[in-house]
């Protein structure tokens, strides 16, 4: 095992934990929304569910990036995403500058 992999492993373990927490939180939120008794025709309810589903898709994408070794690398500029940003938003695909350009 290379030294670089050994150093990266604790970082990836923490990232996986953050991602698991984010996934579990979104799944609980979806379950709570499903239990409101409101109809699926409710615009706000459907928008909230769609946002949770988008976040879950981003989280699954982050797990895939961990698996393929690209987690923490900006998809826009290919530079490392700052650790502070990944702590706050562990499933982000972009650094702040590239995220601003995509929105």
LINNOR-V909415 format. One record per pair of residues at least 12 apart in sequence whose ideal C-beta (glycine too) atoms are under 8 Angstrom apart, sorted by the first residue. I is the first residue (numbers start at 0). J is the second residue. If there is no record, write none. Layout:
BEGIN
i:I j:J
i:I j:J
END
This chain:
BEGIN
i:10 j:71
i:10 j:82
i:11 j:65
i:11 j:70
i:14 j:61
i:14 j:65
i:14 j:70
i:14 j:71
i:14 j:85
i:14 j:89
i:15 j:62
i:15 j:65
i:17 j:85
i:17 j:86
i:17 j:89
i:18 j:58
i:18 j:61
i:18 j:62
i:18 j:65
i:18 j:89
i:18 j:90
i:21 j:54
i:21 j:58
i:21 j:89
i:21 j:90
i:22 j:55
i:22 j:58
i:22 j:59
i:25 j:51
i:25 j:54
i:25 j:55
i:25 j:58
i:26 j:55
i:28 j:47
i:28 j:51
i:29 j:48
i:29 j:51
i:29 j:52
i:29 j:55
i:32 j:44
i:32 j:47
i:32 j:48
i:32 j:51
i:54 j:90
i:57 j:90
i:57 j:91
i:57 j:92
i:58 j:89
i:58 j:90
i:60 j:90
i:60 j:92
i:61 j:89
i:61 j:90
i:61 j:91
i:61 j:92
i:64 j:92
i:71 j:85
i:73 j:92
i:73 j:93
i:73 j:94
i:73 j:97
i:74 j:92
i:74 j:93
i:74 j:97
i:75 j:93
i:75 j:94
i:75 j:96
i:75 j:97
i:75 j:98
i:75 j:100
i:75 j:101
i:76 j:94
i:76 j:96
i:76 j:97
i:78 j:94
i:80 j:93
i:80 j:94
i:81 j:94
i:81 j:95
END
